[in-house]
């Protein structure tokens, strides 16, 4: 099955799908620096790709993506050129609430907010929308929800850790090599990515982009997609049971 995009549907097609599959996937990312070897839209591209795979296996509709999230850690003036850091928490939360109302009017009962960005303030905005949404049930999911039980936090930071997340290093670079190989320039990949941000696991402070591979990206993508499909089907089953 091909992924189903709301923007490509005619009204009668949308109405028919919402009756059968009353759950909509909303990809959320951000536009920010991802080193010199990756494009600034990595979070958007990966959240969309994952939603495409989940949609193809579940028949759920994908909403137009939200390409701007909350990015306060990577300031353009500090060298992270390409980062859009102008979105605030209330802007994103209000947008999600308003969109939820519109999708509820279309017949959707649940909205999965699939985020490809992991900054604490970004998650705070999404959780704020979830708590305040009255017209549609919202659930936040991310790729890490389906791999966190597989992370092996090794003592040696110099080793590559299976299924361990990062910013612009093994995880994201490998996923991009799988989904969008033409957008990756491994010849420009730095030896390390060092980001000493508050509130993130210590192992994320230093990661290694050059260890990325398409094979690892395929493994990550299949694990994330399989977990996502399982979760979406559970949410669909609970929706049917409540109706």
Secondary structure, DSSP 8 states (H G I E B T S, - for coil): ---EEGGG--HHHHHHHHHH--EEEEEE------TTTS-TTHHHHHHHHHHHHHHHHH--EE---B------SS-GGGT-TT------HHHHHHHHHHHHHHHHHTT--EEEEEES---HHHHHHHHHHHHH--SSEEEEEEGGGGTGGG----S-TTS--TT---SSSHHHHHHHHHH-GGG--GGG--S-EE---TTS-GGGGEE-GGG--HHHHHHHHHHHHHHHHHHHHHHHHHHHHH-
